[in-house]
Amino acid sequence: MNQAVQDYSRLSKKQTGIILISILVVALCGIAYQLIISTVSSYLLGNSVYQFSLTIGFFMFSMGVGSYLSKLLPNNLVQNFILIEVAIALVGGICSLLLLMAFPMLRALYDVTMYGLIFIIGSLVGMEIPIIMGILADKKSTRDSIANVMSLDYIGALIGSVMFPLFLLPQLGLIQSSFAVGLITILTALTNIYFLREYLSSPRLLTFLSLAVLALLVSFTIFGTQLTSYAEKHLYFDQIIYKKQTPYQKIIVTKSVATNEHRLYIDGHIQFSSRDEYRYHESLVHPLMSVRGPRERVLILGGGDGLAVRELLKYKDVKEIHLVDIDPEMTSISKRLNILSKLNQRSLEDSRLTIFNQDAFTFINQAGVLYDRVIIDMPDPHNEAITKLYSKEFYTMIRKRMSKNGVLVSQSSSPFFTRRTFWCIQTTLAAVFDDTLSYHINVPSFGDWGFNLARRDIELPNTFNFEVETRFLDEATMDSAMVFAKDIQKLDVPINTIMMPSLYQLYLADLRE
């Protein structure tokens, strides 16, 4: 079609409606792609606030660049718009797969891939807004065009932002989500080709390109499970026997063919290995339980794998155990997945146990029973959401839910690899409780790993006698565990609070060294 007949004032109501709906879809898909990229980077690199802030900020910058570059495009606005939709569908549709494939290689390659995807998608989305405004300006006033375009753009961004955490991520996972959003984008392009074909100079070429991208994305969707498995093999190396993306986290269970070792990963972070988890869980539970005093009612925060519960059930005087784990899928697979239920000795089916699938912070910040012993078996503070569970405010709330002379233990990361993190947890506990005691042991899967005991009202003992059967822990081992060599002794670190989350910054600093 020649340039002389590019008169968009002839657009019918149906054609105008198609364009307006396309604006909403483009905004929906654009924000969904950025959320996918942010989530993948948070899972692989940690530091979720940093990843989301950087991704969204760079995306907005890229949109500005794209808006500027749009004036350099040819004058066939409708054709430009459809070509951009096809490009967004292709790049956005494979973004998560590209990131997962790039991660096991050089870190620099991952960064280049991530920023490249953000820039390309952002620039393409940014090009579309002035193009659409140019099309609609022939039909309505500039003021009305801007109002219509921007309002639908914001509504689409809202729908995409809500749809991602509520439907796409939990139902499809990251890789399939990007394929699905890509399919939505390319179907929108095909719809525009059909209804606006009279404004296109190369409708057949555009149809061919769109159908080729559609076929590619459909193929990726059909073989999405195999593609996901292939990408994840690069991350975990061992055979993946279970995987599930929940609204809260990505759960992976692997098996080593060579050693028959099983590992649990949450958001890419190892939680335990079946070869040596007993070292960790014995050290977490039995020093706490060997302190004299009442121990009838025990609270576990985290520990949805049931392994800490297994150790607690060795004590006949424990009458009631409350386990709080936000993710019902974690506690469910620990019952039904044979390798986990065998490892925890079906502890989650014991009549003394009650499971609460709630946020630990919310659970503890409400009236309820008082606990004699509290076990904090949370992941390391690798993001801001977890950091609040190691805060002074959180510990203060726990203290209020403890009985007189109650005792608490917290896993506290590694005093060797994350020295400042470990001592920040101890310092924060000491700001709330009357006495604390630090100790560390070797877990081959993790290295040197540390714990902190804390007690209300009175001091903790400095010797420990264990009355139940253990595979690793005994009195001599515990005596050694309380000794810290020069290179891991206590540091002067700040208290961690919700308003001043110093623990998170210390954790990042530890990882950089």
C-alpha positions in Angstrom: 0.0 0.0 0.0 1.5 3.4 -0.9 2.0 6.2 1.6 -0.7 8.4 0.0 -3.5 6.3 1.3 -2.3 6.1 4.9 -5.4 7.9 6.2 -6.3 6.4 9.6 -9.3 8.6 10.0 -11.1 5.9 7.9 -10.7 3.3 10.7 -14.0 1.6 11.6 -15.2 1.3 15.1 -14.2 -2.4 15.1 -10.7 -1.6 13.8 -10.3 1.1 16.4 -11.5 -1.2 19.1 -9.0 -3.9 18.0 -6.2 -1.4 18.3 -7.3 -0.2 21.7 -7.5 -3.8 23.0 -4.0 -4.4 21.5 -2.7 -1.6 23.7 -4.0 -3.3 26.8 -2.6 -6.7 25.7 0.8 -5.2 24.9 1.0 -3.6 28.3 -0.1 -6.8 30.0 2.5 -8.9 28.3 5.2 -6.3 28.7 4.9 -6.2 32.5 4.5 -10.0 32.6 7.8 -10.4 30.8 9.6 -8.1 33.2 8.2 -9.9 36.2 9.3 -13.2 34.7 12.8 -11.9 34.2 12.9 -10.4 37.7 11.7 -13.7 39.3 14.2 -15.8 37.4 17.0 -13.5 38.5 15.8 -13.5 42.1 15.7 -17.3 42.2 19.2 -17.6 40.6 21.0 -14.6 42.1 19.0 -13.8 45.3 18.4 -10.2 46.4 14.8 -9.9 45.2 14.4 -6.2 45.9 17.5 -5.4 43.9 16.5 -7.6 41.0 13.0 -6.3 40.8 14.0 -2.7 41.2 16.8 -2.9 38.6 14.6 -4.8 36.1 11.6 -2.4 36.4 13.9 0.7 36.4 15.9 -0.5 33.4 12.6 -1.5 31.6 11.2 2.0 32.1 14.4 3.5 30.7 14.3 1.2 27.8 10.7 2.2 27.1 11.9 5.8 26.9 14.6 4.9 24.4 12.1 3.0 22.3 9.7 5.9 22.3 12.5 8.1 21.0 13.6 5.6 18.3 10.0 5.2 17.1 10.3 8.4 15.1 13.0 6.8 13.0 10.7 4.1 11.8 8.9 4.2 8.3 5.6 5.9 8.1 3.4 2.7 7.8 2.3 2.9 11.4 0.1 -0.2 11.5 2.7 -2.4 9.9 5.3 -1.1 12.3 3.0 -1.9 15.2 2.4 -5.5 14.1 6.1 -6.1 13.4 6.9 -4.9 16.9 4.3 -7.2 18.4 5.9 -10.2 16.5 9.3 -9.2 17.8 8.0 -8.9 21.4 6.3 -12.3 21.2 9.5 -14.0 20.0 11.9 -12.3 22.4 9.6 -12.3 25.4 8.4 -15.8 24.8 11.8 -17.4 25.1 13.2 -15.0 27.8 13.1 -17.3 30.8 14.5 -20.3 28.8 17.4 -18.1 27.6 18.1 -17.0 31.2 18.1 -20.5 32.6 20.4 -21.7 29.9 22.8 -18.8 30.4 23.1 -19.1 34.1 25.4 -22.1 34.4 27.9 -20.5 32.1 29.8 -17.3 32.9 28.1 -14.8 35.3 28.9 -12.0 32.8 27.0 -13.9 30.1 23.9 -14.1 32.3 24.1 -10.4 33.0 24.4 -9.6 29.3 21.5 -11.9 28.5 19.3 -10.4 31.3 20.0 -6.7 30.5 19.8 -7.4 26.8 16.3 -9.0 27.2 15.1 -6.2 29.4 16.4 -3.5 26.9 15.0 -5.2 23.8 11.5 -5.9 25.3 11.4 -2.4 27.0 12.4 -0.6 23.8 9.9 -2.5 21.7 7.1 -1.8 24.1 8.2 1.9 24.2 8.0 2.1 20.4 4.4 1.0 20.4 2.9 3.8 22.4 3.8 6.7 20.1 2.9 4.5 17.1 -0.6 3.8 18.4 -1.0 7.5 19.3 -0.1 8.4 15.8 -2.7 6.0 14.4 -5.5 7.2 16.6 -4.6 10.9 16.2 -6.1 10.8 12.7 -9.3 9.4 14.2 -9.6 11.5 17.3 -8.0 14.5 18.9 -4.4 14.2 20.2 -5.8 14.7 23.8 -8.3 11.9 23.4 -5.7 9.6 21.8 -3.2 10.1 24.7 -6.0 9.6 27.3 -7.2 6.4 25.6 -3.7 4.9 25.1 -2.3 5.7 28.5 -5.4 4.6 30.4 -5.5 1.2 28.6 -1.7 0.9 29.0 -2.0 1.3 32.8 -5.0 -1.1 33.0 -3.1 -3.7 31.0 -0.1 -3.3 33.3 -2.3 -3.8 36.3 -3.9 -7.0 34.9 -0.4 -8.4 34.0 0.9 -7.6 37.5 -2.0 -9.4 39.2 -2.2 -12.3 36.7 1.5 -13.2 37.1 1.6 -14.1 40.8 -2.0 -15.4 41.0 -2.1 -17.6 37.9 0.9 -17.7 35.6 3.7 -18.5 38.2 1.8 -21.0 40.3 0.0 -22.8 37.5 2.5 -22.7 34.6 5.9 -22.0 36.2 8.5 -19.6 34.8 9.3 -21.1 31.4 5.8 -22.1 30.5 4.6 -18.6 31.6 6.9 -16.9 29.1 5.7 -19.2 26.3 2.0 -18.5 27.3 2.5 -14.7 27.3 4.3 -15.0 24.0 1.4 -16.8 22.5 -1.0 -14.1 23.7 1.2 -11.5 22.1 1.5 -13.3 18.7 -2.2 -14.0 18.6 -2.8 -10.3 19.1 -0.5 -9.6 16.1 -2.4 -12.1 13.9 -5.7 -10.5 14.9 -4.4 -7.1 13.9 -3.2 -8.5 10.6 -6.6 -9.8 9.8 -8.7 -6.7 10.7 -6.2 -4.1 9.5 -4.9 -5.8 6.4 -6.0 -3.0 4.1 -3.4 -0.8 5.8 -0.5 -3.2 5.3 2.0 -3.1 2.4 3.2 -6.7 3.1 0.3 -8.6 4.7 1.4 -12.0 3.4 5.0 -11.6 4.8 3.6 -10.4 8.1 1.3 -13.4 8.3 4.1 -15.8 7.5 6.4 -14.3 10.2 3.6 -14.3 12.7 2.6 -17.9 12.0 6.3 -19.0 12.2 6.6 -17.4 15.6 3.3 -18.9 16.6 4.5 -22.4 15.5 7.7 -22.0 17.4 6.0 -20.9 20.6 3.4 -23.7 20.3 6.2 -26.2 19.9 8.0 -24.8 22.9 4.7 -25.0 24.9 4.1 -28.6 23.9 7.7 -29.6 24.7 7.9 -27.2 27.7 8.3 -29.9 30.3 11.3 -31.4 28.4 12.8 -27.9 27.8 12.4 -27.0 31.5 14.0 -30.3 32.6 16.9 -29.7 30.2 17.4 -26.2 31.5 17.2 -27.3 35.1 19.7 -30.0 34.6 22.2 -27.3 34.0 21.4 -25.9 37.5 21.2 -29.0 39.6 23.2 -31.6 37.6 21.6 -34.5 39.5 18.4 -36.1 38.3 15.3 -34.1 39.3 12.6 -36.4 40.7 10.2 -33.7 41.9 9.6 -30.1 41.0 6.8 -27.7 41.8 6.4 -24.0 41.5 4.1 -22.9 44.3 2.8 -19.4 45.0 5.6 -19.0 47.5 8.7 -20.8 46.1 10.2 -23.3 43.6 10.7 -26.7 45.2 13.1 -29.2 43.7 14.1 -32.6 44.9 17.0 -34.3 43.2 18.6 -37.7 43.2 22.2 -38.6 42.5 22.4 -41.7 40.4 26.0 -42.4 41.5 25.5 -42.1 45.3 21.7 -42.4 45.7 21.8 -39.1 47.6 18.7 -36.9 47.6 18.7 -33.2 48.0 16.0 -30.6 48.6 16.3 -27.2 47.0 14.1 -24.2 47.6 14.4 -21.3 45.1 17.7 -22.8 44.0 19.2 -22.9 47.6 20.0 -26.4 49.0 18.0 -27.2 52.2 19.5 -30.6 53.0 21.2 -33.7 51.7 20.0 -37.1 52.7 23.6 -38.1 53.3 24.3 -35.7 56.2 21.0 -34.0 57.2 21.0 -35.8 60.5 24.1 -33.8 61.6 22.2 -30.6 61.1 18.9 -31.7 62.6 20.4 -33.4 65.6 22.4 -30.2 66.3 19.3 -28.0 65.8 17.1 -30.0 68.1 18.9 -31.8 70.9 20.9 -29.0 72.5 17.7 -27.1 72.9 15.8 -30.1 74.3 18.6 -31.0 76.7 18.2 -27.8 78.6 16.4 -28.5 81.9 12.9 -27.4 82.3 9.4 -28.0 80.8 9.4 -29.1 77.2 5.8 -30.4 76.7 4.8 -27.8 74.1 7.2 -27.1 71.1 6.9 -24.6 68.2 8.8 -25.1 64.9 8.9 -22.2 62.5 9.8 -23.6 59.1 10.9 -27.2 59.0 8.2 -28.3 56.6 10.4 -31.3 55.6 9.5 -32.9 58.9 13.1 -33.7 59.9 13.2 -31.5 63.0 9.9 -33.1 64.0 11.5 -36.5 63.6 14.1 -35.6 66.2 11.5 -34.1 68.6 9.4 -37.2 68.6 12.3 -39.0 70.4 11.2 -37.2 73.6 8.3 -39.0 75.3 7.4 -36.0 77.4 6.7 -33.8 74.4 2.9 -33.6 74.3 2.3 -31.1 71.6 4.2 -29.8 68.5 3.1 -26.9 66.3 4.8 -26.6 63.0 4.4 -23.4 61.0 5.3 -23.5 57.3 3.8 -21.0 54.9 3.8 -23.4 51.9 1.2 -26.3 52.1 2.9 -28.0 49.2 6.1 -28.4 51.3 4.4 -30.1 54.1 2.3 -32.1 51.7 5.2 -33.6 49.7 7.0 -34.3 52.9 4.1 -36.7 53.6 3.4 -38.2 50.2 6.9 -38.2 48.5 8.3 -41.5 49.5 11.9 -40.4 49.8 10.9 -37.5 52.2 8.4 -39.5 54.2 11.0 -42.3 54.6 13.7 -39.8 55.7 11.5 -38.0 58.2 10.1 -41.4 59.4 6.5 -40.2 58.7 6.8 -37.7 61.5 4.3 -35.4 60.0 1.6 -38.0 60.5 2.1 -38.1 64.3 -0.9 -37.3 66.4 1.1 -34.9 68.6 1.8 -32.6 65.6 -0.4 -29.8 64.3 0.6 -28.1 61.0 -0.2 -24.5 60.3 0.3 -23.4 56.7 0.7 -19.7 57.6 3.3 -17.0 57.5 5.4 -17.3 60.6 5.4 -13.6 61.2 1.6 -13.4 61.2 1.3 -16.6 63.2 3.5 -15.5 66.0 2.0 -12.0 66.1 -1.3 -13.2 67.6 -2.6 -14.5 70.9 -2.2 -18.2 71.4 -0.6 -20.8 73.6 2.8 -20.4 75.3 5.6 -22.6 74.1 8.3 -24.2 76.2 10.7 -24.6 73.3 10.9 -22.8 70.0 12.9 -23.9 66.9 13.6 -21.5 64.1 14.4 -23.6 61.0 14.1 -20.9 58.4 16.2 -20.5 55.2 19.2 -18.1 55.3 18.3 -14.4 55.0 18.9 -14.3 51.2 16.0 -11.9 50.6 14.1 -9.2 52.5 11.0 -11.2 53.2 13.1 -13.8 55.2 15.3 -11.2 56.9 12.3 -10.0 58.9 12.2 -13.4 60.5 15.6 -12.7 62.0 14.7 -9.3 63.3 14.5 -7.9 66.9 10.8 -7.3 66.4 10.2 -10.9 65.4 12.2 -12.2 68.4 10.3 -9.9 70.7 7.0 -11.4 69.5 8.4 -14.9 70.0 9.5 -14.1 73.5 5.9 -13.1 74.4 4.7 -16.5 73.2 7.2 -18.4 75.3 6.6 -19.8 78.8 8.7 -18.8 81.8 12.4 -20.0 81.3 11.5 -21.0 77.7 14.3 -21.8 75.3 14.8 -21.0 71.6 17.2 -22.2 69.0 17.8 -20.6 65.6 19.7 -21.9 62.6 22.1 -19.0 62.0 24.0 -19.7 58.7 27.7 -20.3 58.6 30.1 -18.6 61.0 32.9 -19.2 58.4 31.3 -18.4 55.0 28.8 -15.8 56.4 30.5 -14.7 59.6 28.9 -11.3 60.0 25.5 -12.9 59.3 25.9 -15.4 62.0 27.0 -12.9 64.7 24.3 -10.5 63.7 21.7 -13.1 64.5 23.4 -13.7 67.8 23.6 -10.0 68.6 19.9 -9.5 67.7 18.8 -12.4 69.9 20.9 -11.1 72.8 19.0 -7.8 72.5 15.8 -9.6 73.3 16.6 -12.6 75.5 18.3 -12.9 78.8 21.1 -15.2 77.7 22.4 -16.7 74.4 24.8 -19.4 73.5 26.5 -20.0 70.1 27.8 -23.2 68.6 28.7 -24.6 65.2 29.3 -28.0 63.6 30.4 -29.4 60.3 27.8 -30.5 57.8 29.6 -31.7 54.7 26.9 -30.4 52.3 27.0 -27.0 53.8 30.4 -26.7 55.5 30.8 -25.1 58.9 27.3 -24.3 60.1 26.1 -22.4 63.2 23.3 -22.2 65.6 22.3 -19.9 68.5 20.4 -20.8 71.6 18.5 -18.1 73.6 16.6 -18.2 76.9 14.1 -16.2 78.8 14.6 -15.2 82.4 17.6 -17.3 83.4 21.0 -18.3 82.0 21.7 -21.2 79.7 23.9 -24.1 80.8 27.5 -24.5 79.5 27.4 -28.3 79.5 25.0 -30.6 77.7 23.9 -34.2 78.3 21.9 -36.0 75.6 19.4 -38.6 76.7 18.2 -39.8 73.3 19.9 -41.8 70.7 21.9 -39.8 68.1 24.1 -40.6 65.1 26.4 -37.6 65.4 25.9 -35.5 68.5 27.3 -36.3 71.9 28.7 -34.4 74.9 32.3 -34.2 73.6 31.1 -33.0 70.1 28.9 -30.3 71.8 31.9 -29.1 73.9 33.9 -28.6 70.7 31.0 -27.0 69.0 31.0 -24.1 71.5 34.6 -23.2 70.7 35.2 -20.7 67.9 38.6 -20.3 66.3 40.2 -16.9 65.8 39.0 -16.5 62.2 35.3 -17.1 63.1 35.1 -15.4 66.5 32.5 -12.8 67.3 32.5 -9.5 65.4 31.0 -6.2 66.3 27.8 -6.1 64.2 24.6 -4.1 64.5 21.2 -5.4 65.6 18.8 -6.4 62.8 15.4 -4.7 62.8 12.6 -4.4 60.3 13.2 -0.7 59.8 17.0 -1.2 59.5 17.5 -4.6 57.9 21.3 -4.7 58.5 21.3 -8.5 58.4 20.5 -8.6 54.7 23.3 -6.2 53.8 25.7 -8.2 55.9 24.6 -11.4 54.2 25.3 -9.8 50.8 28.7 -8.5 52.0 29.6 -12.0 53.3 28.7 -13.6 49.9 30.8 -11.1 48.0 34.0 -12.0 50.0 
